[in-house]
């Protein structure tokens, strides 16, 4: 399964659908994760944090929705 994680767009909303730890867990069960660039910034996580646990970074939300 390919799981997509877009960036939150609501004002003053800092949550993200999956943390890097959650991404690591779902990848360990054989899934793939596509995270929109900057999605984790509200929780202090960078694209590199997501890449380090195996996620792929998408440039736009449209890319996430198109592929996942």
N, C-alpha and C positions, 0 to 999 in steps of 0.2 A: 504494500500500500504506500502511496505517496501522500504525505501529509503536508499541507500548506499552512504557513503561519504569516499572515499579513500584519502590517504595522497598524496599531490603533490610530484612528483619525479623529476621535472625539476630543474636544477641548478638555484639557486638564485630566486626561485619562492616561495613566502610565503603565497599565498592565500589558502583558503579552501572553498570547495563547499557550506557549510552551517556553519554559526556562531551558537553559543549556542542559541542566540535569535531566529534565524530562525528555529532551531530544536524545540524549545519550541512552536513556532507558528504551524509548521506542525503537531506536536504531538497533539496539542489542537484541531486539525481538524480530529483526529482519525487515523493518520498514525503512523508508527513505523520508527525509524531511527537507522541505524547501522553505527558507525563511526570507522574508522581504528585508532588504538592507535597512538597518537602523531600527528594526522591530524591538530590539532589547534595550535600547538606550534609556528608556524610562525606568528600567530596573538596574541600570548601571552595567549592562552587558553589551559587548561589542559584537560586530560581525565575526571577528576573530574568535571570540568565545564560542560562538555557534559552529564555526568551521572546525575548531579544535575537537569537538565531540562528534563530528561527522556530517553536519548539515551542509546543504548547498545554499548559497545566497542568490536571491533573485533581485533584480534592480527595481522592479515596480510591483505594486499589488496586482496589476493586470497580468504580469508574468506568473505570479503565484496562482491566481484564479484560472489562468489558461492551462497551466500544466498540472495542477493538483486537483 
